[in-house]
Amino acid sequence: MAEFFDWVANASPWLWLALGILLIAVEILAPSFVVIWPGLAAFCMALLTWLIPSLSGQSLIAIFAGLAIVLLFGGRALMARVEQDEPQTMLNARGKSLIGRDAKVLSVNGAQGKVQIDGVQWPATWEDVAPEVDQWVQITEANGVNLRGKVNKT
C-alpha cells in the first residue's frame, strides 16, 4: 500500500488532469450527474499538485476523496435549486391545464361521459349530479386523460 501512496505522491499534475478528462468523458457517455463531480475534483487536484508538489500520497488521496464528496453533495444541491427555479411546463400533463375550464357535455352514461374542450373530446366523470347532453360543466380534477367535472350552477 505504501508503494501506491508513493506513486500518487510522485505523480504529475497531468495524471490528475487525465483522470478528470476520463471521468468527464464517462459522464458524457452515461449522463447521471454523479461522475462529473469526481472529475471536477480531479481537475482541482491537478491544480493543487502543480501549486504544492510536496504533498504526500495519503494527503492527496484524502483531499481528492473529500473534495469529490463535497462537490457531489454541493453540486446536487445546486442542481436541485436550478431545477426548482425553472418554470414547470404542462407538456406531459395536458389534462391538469384544463382544471377550472368549462366543457360542453357530449354524452352521458350514468356517472361517466364525454366532454369537449377546444374541439377535443375527453372522457369524464361527474362529481355530483349527472349533467345533460349539451350542458356545460366545470372541470375540477384531472387524472391523466380522465377529467372530473361538476355541473355549472348558472
C-alpha positions as CSV (number, residue, x, y, z in Angstrom):
1,M,0.0,0.0,0.0
2,A,2.9,2.3,0.7
3,E,4.0,1.9,-2.9
4,F,0.7,3.2,-4.1
5,F,0.9,6.3,-2.0
6,D,4.4,6.9,-3.1
7,W,3.3,6.5,-6.7
8,V,0.5,9.0,-6.1
9,A,2.8,11.5,-4.4
10,N,5.2,11.4,-7.3
11,A,2.5,11.5,-10.0
12,S,2.5,14.5,-12.3
13,P,-0.4,17.0,-12.3
14,W,-1.0,15.7,-15.8
15,L,-2.2,12.4,-14.3
16,W,-4.9,14.2,-12.3
17,L,-5.8,16.2,-15.4
18,A,-6.1,12.9,-17.4
19,L,-8.2,11.4,-14.7
20,G,-10.5,14.4,-14.7
21,I,-10.9,14.2,-18.5
22,L,-11.6,10.4,-18.3
23,L,-14.3,10.9,-15.6
24,I,-15.9,13.7,-17.6
25,A,-15.9,11.5,-20.7
26,V,-17.6,8.8,-18.7
27,E,-20.2,11.3,-17.6
28,I,-20.9,12.3,-21.2
29,L,-21.3,8.7,-22.3
30,A,-23.6,7.9,-19.4
31,P,-25.2,11.1,-18.1
32,S,-26.1,10.7,-14.4
33,F,-24.6,13.9,-12.8
34,V,-22.6,11.6,-10.5
35,V,-19.3,11.1,-12.2
36,I,-18.9,14.7,-13.1
37,W,-18.1,15.8,-9.6
38,P,-15.1,13.5,-9.0
39,G,-14.0,14.6,-12.5
40,L,-14.1,18.2,-11.4
41,A,-12.3,17.2,-8.1
42,A,-9.5,15.6,-10.3
43,F,-9.1,18.9,-12.1
44,C,-8.8,20.7,-8.8
45,M,-6.2,18.1,-7.8
46,A,-4.2,18.8,-10.9
47,L,-4.0,22.4,-10.0
48,L,-3.2,21.6,-6.3
49,T,-0.4,19.2,-7.2
50,W,1.0,21.8,-9.6
51,L,0.9,24.5,-6.9
52,I,2.0,22.3,-4.0
53,P,4.1,19.4,-5.4
54,S,5.4,18.3,-1.9
55,L,2.1,16.8,-0.7
56,S,2.2,13.2,0.4
57,G,0.2,10.5,-1.4
58,Q,-2.0,10.0,1.6
59,S,-2.8,13.7,1.7
60,L,-3.6,13.8,-2.0
61,I,-6.0,10.8,-1.8
62,A,-7.7,12.2,1.3
63,I,-8.1,15.7,-0.3
64,F,-9.4,14.1,-3.5
65,A,-11.9,12.0,-1.7
66,G,-13.1,14.9,0.5
67,L,-13.3,17.3,-2.5
68,A,-15.2,14.7,-4.6
69,I,-17.7,14.2,-1.7
70,V,-18.1,18.0,-1.1
71,L,-18.6,18.6,-4.9
72,L,-21.1,15.8,-5.2
73,F,-23.4,17.0,-2.4
74,G,-22.8,20.7,-3.3
75,G,-23.4,20.1,-6.9
76,R,-26.5,18.0,-6.3
77,A,-27.9,20.8,-4.1
78,L,-27.1,23.4,-6.7
79,M,-28.8,21.3,-9.5
80,A,-31.9,20.8,-7.3
81,R,-32.1,24.6,-6.8
82,V,-31.7,25.3,-10.5
83,E,-34.4,22.7,-11.4
84,Q,-36.7,24.2,-8.8
85,D,-36.3,27.7,-10.3
86,E,-37.1,26.6,-13.8
87,P,-40.8,27.0,-14.8
88,Q,-42.7,23.8,-14.8
89,T,-44.4,23.1,-18.1
90,M,-47.6,21.3,-18.6
91,L,-46.4,19.5,-21.7
92,N,-46.9,16.0,-20.3
93,A,-49.9,16.9,-18.1
94,R,-52.3,18.5,-20.5
95,G,-55.3,17.3,-18.5
96,K,-54.2,19.3,-15.5
97,S,-54.1,22.5,-17.5
98,L,-57.9,22.0,-18.1
99,I,-58.8,22.3,-14.4
100,G,-61.1,25.3,-13.9
101,R,-62.2,25.3,-17.6
102,D,-65.7,24.9,-18.8
103,A,-66.5,21.9,-21.0
104,K,-69.5,21.0,-23.1
105,V,-71.1,17.6,-22.4
106,L,-71.2,15.4,-25.5
107,S,-72.6,12.2,-24.0
108,V,-73.7,10.9,-20.6
109,N,-73.8,7.3,-19.5
110,G,-74.6,7.3,-15.8
111,A,-71.6,8.7,-13.8
112,Q,-69.4,8.8,-16.9
113,G,-69.5,10.5,-20.3
114,K,-67.6,12.6,-22.7
115,V,-66.9,16.3,-22.7
116,Q,-65.4,18.7,-25.3
117,I,-62.9,21.4,-24.7
118,D,-61.5,23.4,-27.6
119,G,-62.7,20.8,-30.1
120,V,-61.0,17.9,-28.3
121,Q,-63.1,15.1,-26.7
122,W,-62.2,13.9,-23.2
123,P,-63.6,11.1,-21.0
124,A,-65.2,12.5,-17.9
125,T,-66.9,11.5,-14.7
126,W,-69.3,13.7,-12.7
127,E,-68.9,14.9,-9.1
128,D,-72.5,15.1,-8.0
129,V,-75.4,15.1,-10.4
130,A,-75.0,13.7,-14.0
131,P,-75.4,16.6,-16.4
132,E,-77.5,16.5,-19.6
133,V,-76.1,16.5,-23.1
134,D,-75.1,20.0,-24.4
135,Q,-74.9,21.2,-20.8
136,W,-71.7,22.9,-19.6
137,V,-69.7,21.5,-16.7
138,Q,-66.6,22.9,-14.9
139,I,-63.5,20.7,-14.8
140,T,-62.4,20.2,-11.2
141,E,-59.9,17.4,-11.4
142,A,-57.7,15.6,-14.0
143,N,-56.2,12.1,-13.7
144,G,-54.3,11.5,-16.8
145,V,-56.8,12.0,-19.7
146,N,-59.8,11.4,-17.4
147,L,-61.5,14.6,-16.3
148,R,-63.9,15.1,-13.4
149,G,-66.5,17.8,-13.7
150,K,-69.3,19.4,-11.9
151,V,-72.5,20.9,-13.3
152,N,-72.3,24.7,-13.6
153,K,-74.9,26.4,-11.3
154,T,-75.5,29.2,-13.8
